[in-house]
Amino acid sequence: MNTPVVDFVREASTEISTHDEDLLPTLTDKLPAGMVVYVAHTPKASVDDVVRVAIKAQSLGFRASPHIVARRLPSKQALQEALGKLTAAGVEQVLLVAGDLERPVGQFTSTLEVMGSGLLETSGIRRVGVAGHPEGHKSITPVQMLAALHYKQAFGIRTGIRVHIVTQFGFNPEAICAWDRRLTEAGITLPVHVGIAGPTPLPKLIKFALHCGVGTSLHSLTKNLSAMANLARLATTPDEMLLGLIRGRAEYGGSRLVQPHFYAFGGTVATATWLRAVADGSFTVQPDGRKFVVNA
């Protein structure tokens, strides 16, 4: 058993969408009780859909963390009602994201505005995840992103709500660890739940990466075929990412990377099965220490 991997993964979270509602009973057999399960607000889902699935996940023994997408909230009242239903059902955590709609559905345009509404603290929400972008964001400058994180950190201190960062997934553990160090140097003390893509076929993974804006480590792959040689230097499987991040954390003792968060990209059951095997220590690390294979 590779203890550092097992210890890191034991507190992992994962993500489902509203389309996975019928799979929740199956996931109770795959994932440990009490695991944090995020419920994504996909483009065709409504706020009510997200709330319903989150409540169902909570009722089955998971700790649900529904996405609250600022630009998809119809109104302040809709947010208040959603939070009220969630906390009445025992849900204590949400993930705040701005969303990518060019024109917001309602009055909210950013997560800062949701935080400024006062509804999170009055609803009884105890934990809030906020987005982190180790490779940057196409619509926000690094200075703006850092200022937003300082605001969110101050919000947690002021309200007593525990705030953590959930990052976009990536393929470069060294770059993520360097970003982690820059956060600490800038005075950000929030814990980071680092995003990792679950076991996904590479073509599908690249498609999701480009759609989600995970571009820095993959842009060169889309420019010319010869750049595919660069792929060998990236961590395109979850085992490579985990081992790379663990090496980076060991080299830098002040790491904010406290646990992984696994994106399933539609492979919900496959990701859950893989994750449970790793948490149980059922895998074999290859001699070079850069990959491992889950034991059948």
ABEGO torsion letter per residue (X at the ends): XBAAAAAAAAABBBBBBAAAAAAAAAAAAABBBGBBBBBBBBAABBAAAAAAAAAAAAAAGBBBBBBBBAAABABAAAAAAAAAAAAAAGBABBBBBAEABABBABABABAAAAAAAGAAAAAGBABBBBBBBAAEBAABBAAAAAAAAAAAAAAAAAAGBBBBBBBBBBABAAAAAAAAAAAAAAGBABBBBBBBBBBBBAAAAAAAAAAAGBAAAAAAAAABAAAAAAAAABBABAAAAAAAAAAAAAABAABABABBBBBAGGBAAAAAAAAAAAAAGBBBBBAAGABBBBBX
